[in-house]
């Protein structure tokens, strides 16, 4: 059966399509028109596929009419699309226009967490005094976290550190790996790898299994300091920490040392600064004492030096540890340590 494709049939479809195209008002209608006439199963596309079945002498003439019709419809389609888009832009209300002369919207810029800021400030203060910054693992061996710091396995001093143990045991079935409870293990690690003089500052995160409240968190940062050399004295410790307090809290800050107990130093001291709120007169913040404790310190215990191969008859040293969050609380008047980790942008944007 001969296909019913003729120049007249093609002209009829073309004129019908052009007549409908001029009345279309939106892009969805234009797309439906394109599918209906020029799509793979459209009316013009379908009739043009039948040209291949015509006799050779008719195929050329009918094909030329078909190609001209398709080209004309595609051209008119492009023109109609442009007209609709132009009319749409011209019809926008003034409030919907984009004013390219207006300044761009500001891009939100991130900032350092207040704990990170104070850690860097602490490290900078000690680096200016000749200390270098080192870091260590947060998952630590019992050997470094306790034993090499003069805290043997059955010593009651271990109860001070509510440890979080890892499910790993030694050959005797004892737990020997934990989340470090302080940054002090780096004392032993550094001294094992270095010979005096040693002057390091160790910032890092620590973990303890304890209830949280306004002044306690189960995870917190700590900065450990260590200096070991021939002839270091308690006076060197005192002078170093005095200088640190003045660099961080101001040159008019008064400092107090008192004896305290820490297993890996002897003698041990706690260091306090005069209350920034009452200037030493006594208030709620300092519990009416006029002083606020900021760190513990002392001379490195001879057994700690022996444990890493140092001769305590030749070398002496001092160590100290402080909490950056506590320093930030004192410096900025923050009354709850939990605010540091609550992810409240209203709090964090203040720093």
C-alpha positions as semicolon CSV with decimal commas, in nm:
position;residue;x (nm);y (nm);z (nm)
1;X;0,000;0,000;0,000
2;X;0,143;0,340;-0,103
3;X;0,195;0,586;0,184
4;X;-0,042;0,885;0,181
5;X;0,231;1,151;0,198
6;X;0,201;1,439;-0,046
7;X;0,326;1,798;-0,065
8;X;-0,030;1,911;0,001
9;X;-0,056;1,705;0,321
10;X;0,274;1,850;0,446
11;X;0,159;2,205;0,365
12;X;-0,166;2,147;0,555
13;X;0,017;2,029;0,869
14;X;0,261;2,321;0,848
15;X;-0,010;2,585;0,822
16;X;-0,207;2,427;1,104
17;X;0,104;2,429;1,327
18;X;0,188;2,791;1,245
19;X;-0,165;2,900;1,321
20;X;-0,160;2,740;1,665
21;X;0,193;2,859;1,748
22;X;0,105;3,229;1,719
23;X;-0,166;3,194;1,984
24;X;0,053;3,030;2,253
25;X;0,129;3,244;2,561
26;X;0,357;3,042;2,796
27;X;0,652;2,808;2,775
28;X;0,458;2,497;2,879
29;X;0,216;2,543;2,588
30;X;0,503;2,594;2,346
31;X;0,668;2,273;2,465
32;X;0,344;2,079;2,414
33;X;0,321;2,224;2,061
34;X;0,679;2,117;1,985
35;X;0,610;1,760;2,098
36;X;0,284;1,749;1,898
37;X;0,439;1,855;1,566
38;X;0,818;1,822;1,582
39;X;0,864;1,552;1,845
40;X;0,971;1,197;1,763
41;X;0,605;1,093;1,734
42;X;0,479;1,438;1,622
43;X;0,251;1,481;1,319
44;X;0,514;1,629;1,088
45;X;0,784;1,385;1,201
46;X;0,550;1,089;1,144
47;X;0,451;1,188;0,790
48;X;0,811;1,260;0,692
49;X;0,910;0,907;0,794
50;X;0,678;0,778;0,521
51;X;0,874;0,951;0,244
52;X;1,109;0,651;0,223
53;X;0,819;0,444;0,086
54;X;0,751;0,673;-0,213
55;X;0,868;0,594;-0,564
56;X;1,210;0,730;-0,648
57;X;1,076;1,002;-0,881
58;X;0,842;1,145;-0,609
59;X;1,074;1,108;-0,311
60;X;1,301;1,405;-0,396
61;X;1,024;1,658;-0,446
62;X;0,822;1,557;-0,141
63;X;1,138;1,542;0,075
64;X;1,234;1,898;-0,021
65;X;0,889;2,025;0,084
66;X;0,914;1,835;0,411
67;X;1,261;1,970;0,500
68;X;1,156;2,329;0,423
69;X;0,849;2,288;0,641
70;X;1,048;2,146;0,933
71;X;1,308;2,424;0,909
72;X;1,034;2,690;0,901
73;X;0,858;2,546;1,205
74;X;1,182;2,522;1,403
75;X;1,267;2,884;1,315
76;X;0,921;3,009;1,417
77;X;0,947;2,803;1,738
78;X;1,271;2,980;1,836
79;X;1,117;3,320;1,760
80;X;0,808;3,242;1,968
81;X;1,020;3,129;2,264
82;X;1,219;3,451;2,257
83;X;0,903;3,660;2,236
84;X;0,745;3,486;2,535
85;X;1,063;3,522;2,745
86;X;1,098;3,891;2,655
87;X;0,735;3,958;2,738
88;X;0,778;3,782;3,073
89;X;1,079;3,992;3,170
90;X;0,909;4,313;3,061
91;X;0,606;4,224;3,275
92;X;0,797;4,182;3,599
93;X;0,706;4,427;3,874
94;X;0,973;4,672;3,981
95;X;1,004;4,491;4,314
96;X;1,094;4,168;4,133
97;X;1,371;4,314;3,924
98;X;1,736;4,246;4,004
99;X;1,923;4,569;4,070
100;X;2,277;4,490;3,962
101;X;2,401;4,816;4,119
102;X;2,319;4,701;4,473
103;X;2,608;4,569;4,684
104;X;2,628;4,191;4,710
105;X;2,509;4,000;5,014
106;X;2,793;3,951;5,261
107;X;2,936;3,601;5,282
108;X;2,937;3,458;5,633
109;X;3,296;3,423;5,752
110;X;3,386;3,152;5,999
111;X;3,598;3,210;6,305
112;X;3,806;3,011;6,549
113;X;3,634;2,845;6,844
114;X;3,704;3,032;7,171
115;X;3,891;2,729;7,305
116;X;4,113;2,723;6,997
117;X;4,175;3,096;7,033
118;X;4,286;3,067;7,394
119;X;4,500;2,757;7,320
120;X;4,684;2,955;7,053
121;X;4,724;3,250;7,287
122;X;4,867;3,025;7,560
123;X;5,105;2,857;7,317
124;X;5,218;3,192;7,179
125;X;5,299;3,316;7,530
126;X;5,523;3,015;7,602
127;X;5,676;3,007;7,253
128;X;5,796;3,361;7,315
129;X;5,984;3,219;7,616
130;X;6,160;2,948;7,411
131;X;5,913;2,657;7,434
132;X;5,819;2,447;7,130
133;X;5,473;2,301;7,069
134;X;5,431;1,922;7,041
135;X;5,123;1,701;7,027
136;X;5,051;1,340;7,123
137;X;4,790;1,062;7,091
138;X;4,451;1,088;7,260
139;X;4,434;0,708;7,299
140;X;4,721;0,630;7,532
141;X;4,898;0,338;7,698
142;X;4,871;0,294;8,074
143;X;5,253;0,300;8,081
144;X;5,269;0,662;7,967
145;X;4,947;0,790;8,120
146;X;5,028;0,664;8,470
147;X;5,327;0,438;8,532
148;X;5,604;0,660;8,393
149;X;5,449;0,954;8,581
150;X;5,508;0,788;8,919
151;X;5,150;0,657;8,948
152;X;5,178;0,274;8,971
153;X;4,880;0,050;8,904
154;X;4,754;0,013;9,263
155;X;4,836;0,367;9,380
156;X;4,531;0,554;9,522
157;X;4,629;0,862;9,319
158;X;4,472;0,693;9,015
159;X;4,131;0,757;9,168
160;X;4,182;1,128;9,093
161;X;4,145;1,060;8,720
162;X;3,813;0,874;8,652
163;X;3,957;0,697;8,350
164;X;3,780;0,577;8,034
165;X;3,947;0,245;7,951
166;X;3,966;0,089;7,605
167;X;3,869;-0,279;7,571
168;X;4,231;-0,394;7,534
169;X;4,422;-0,607;7,785
170;X;4,782;-0,707;7,839
171;X;4,911;-1,061;7,890
172;X;4,801;-1,050;8,256
173;X;4,444;-0,963;8,157
174;X;4,473;-0,603;8,280
175;X;4,340;-0,307;8,088
176;X;4,640;-0,118;7,953
177;X;4,492;0,134;7,706
178;X;4,267;0,432;7,776
179;X;4,153;0,772;7,657
180;X;4,420;0,992;7,806
181;X;4,314;1,167;8,124
182;X;4,568;1,448;8,088
183;X;4,836;1,564;7,844
184;X;5,111;1,473;8,094
185;X;5,197;1,142;7,914
186;X;5,382;1,355;7,662
187;X;5,633;1,436;7,937
188;X;5,758;1,078;7,923
189;X;5,725;1,048;7,545
190;X;5,924;1,365;7,482
191;X;6,198;1,281;7,732
192;X;6,235;0,930;7,585
193;X;6,316;1,083;7,246
194;X;6,512;1,395;7,348
195;X;6,811;1,474;7,561
196;X;6,816;1,794;7,770
197;X;6,761;2,080;7,730
198;X;6,387;2,016;7,692
199;X;6,129;2,294;7,671
200;X;5,792;2,187;7,530
201;X;5,429;2,290;7,553
202;X;5,164;2,021;7,482
203;X;4,806;2,126;7,394
204;X;4,544;1,855;7,346
205;X;4,213;1,699;7,440
206;X;4,160;1,484;7,749
207;X;3,878;1,259;7,873
208;X;3,749;1,170;8,220
209;X;3,444;0,973;8,328
210;X;3,271;1,225;8,550
211;X;2,944;1,413;8,581
212;X;2,916;1,743;8,399
213;X;2,822;2,069;8,562
214;X;2,906;2,437;8,527
215;X;3,276;2,375;8,597
216;X;3,329;2,013;8,480
217;X;3,312;1,839;8,142
218;X;3,387;1,475;8,055
219;X;3,604;1,596;7,764
220;X;3,815;1,911;7,780
221;X;4,141;2,062;7,662
222;X;4,460;2,081;7,862
223;X;4,797;2,242;7,802
224;X;5,098;2,070;7,956
225;X;5,437;2,234;7,992
226;X;5,777;2,076;8,062
227;X;6,127;2,213;8,100
228;X;6,428;1,994;8,188
229;X;6,794;2,097;8,197
230;X;7,102;2,110;8,410
231;X;7,038;2,344;8,704
232;X;6,669;2,433;8,663
233;X;6,523;2,551;8,994
234;X;6,188;2,634;9,146
235;X;6,269;2,999;9,086
236;X;6,273;2,928;8,710
237;X;5,927;2,774;8,738
238;X;5,795;3,070;8,931
239;X;5,942;3,326;8,695
240;X;5,811;3,144;8,385
241;X;5,456;3,119;8,517
242;X;5,457;3,479;8,643
243;X;5,549;3,593;8,294
244;X;5,278;3,375;8,141
245;X;5,009;3,519;8,372
246;X;5,107;3,873;8,283
247;X;5,109;3,800;7,909
248;X;4,762;3,644;7,914
249;X;4,582;3,836;8,192
250;X;4,765;4,169;8,187
251;X;5,082;4,320;8,332
252;X;4,911;4,433;8,654
253;X;4,805;4,080;8,749
254;X;4,917;3,955;9,093
255;X;5,015;3,587;9,125
256;X;5,012;3,350;9,423
257;X;5,185;3,013;9,473
258;X;5,069;2,759;9,735
259;X;5,186;2,405;9,809
260;X;4,968;2,130;9,659
261;X;4,991;1,758;9,579
262;X;5,051;1,611;9,232
263;X;5,201;1,260;9,203
264;X;5,455;1,340;8,931
265;X;5,600;1,660;9,077
266;X;5,778;1,728;9,405
267;X;5,725;1,982;9,546
268;X;5,389;2,064;9,388
269;X;5,210;2,398;9,385
270;X;4,889;2,551;9,264
271;X;4,908;2,891;9,100
272;X;4,637;3,154;9,138
273;X;4,582;3,506;9,010
274;X;4,404;3,784;9,194
275;X;4,034;3,796;9,107
276;X;3,968;4,006;8,797
277;X;3,620;4,095;8,925
278;X;3,688;4,220;9,278
279;X;4,062;4,289;9,240
280;X;4,134;4,067;9,540
281;X;3,866;4,206;9,770
282;X;3,649;3,893;9,770
283;X;3,334;3,817;9,568
284;X;3,111;3,533;9,447
285;X;3,341;3,446;9,157
286;X;3,647;3,389;9,377
287;X;3,436;3,256;9,669
288;X;3,539;3,553;9,883
289;X;3,907;3,454;9,877
290;X;4,029;3,721;9,636
291;X;4,217;3,454;9,433
292;X;4,132;3,225;9,141
293;X;4,334;2,907;9,078
294;X;4,448;2,870;8,714
295;X;4,691;2,577;8,713
296;X;4,893;2,314;8,898
297;X;5,271;2,293;8,872
298;X;5,587;2,171;9,043
299;X;5,935;2,028;9,004
300;X;5,955;1,703;8,806
301;X;5,977;1,406;9,045
302;X;6,318;1,228;9,041
303;X;6,144;0,894;8,971
304;X;5,990;1,040;8,655
305;X;6,336;1,146;8,538
306;X;6,481;0,804;8,620
307;X;6,196;0,631;8,433
308;X;6,303;0,788;8,103
309;X;6,677;0,745;8,157
310;X;6,767;1,091;8,291
311;X;7,006;1,115;8,585
312;X;6,819;1,315;8,856
313;X;7,157;1,404;9,013
314;X;7,241;1,599;8,697
315;X;6,911;1,715;8,556
316;X;6,614;1,888;8,713
317;X;6,300;2,029;8,562
318;X;5,955;2,167;8,617
319;X;5,612;2,082;8,475
320;X;5,272;2,249;8,479
321;X;4,923;2,189;8,345
322;X;4,632;2,423;8,285
323;X;4,287;2,407;8,127
324;X;4,231;2,649;7,836
325;X;3,854;2,650;7,892
326;X;3,912;2,759;8,251
327;X;4,148;3,032;8,136
328;X;3,887;3,148;7,882
329;X;3,617;3,144;8,152
330;X;3,831;3,364;8,372
331;X;3,940;3,597;8,095
332;X;3,596;3,648;7,936
333;X;3,369;3,603;8,237
334;X;3,203;3,278;8,114
335;X;3,009;3,108;8,393
336;X;2,944;2,760;8,246
337;X;3,203;2,536;8,077
338;X;2,928;2,345;7,894
339;X;2,870;2,650;7,673
340;X;3,196;2,573;7,489
341;X;3,051;2,249;7,347
342;X;2,679;2,334;7,313
343;X;2,725;2,454;6,951
344;X;2,514;2,762;7,024
345;X;2,613;3,019;6,762
346;X;2,482;3,302;6,979
347;X;2,754;3,218;7,229
348;X;3,033;3,139;6,981
349;X;2,985;3,456;6,774
350;X;3,088;3,667;7,073
351;X;3,450;3,562;7,031
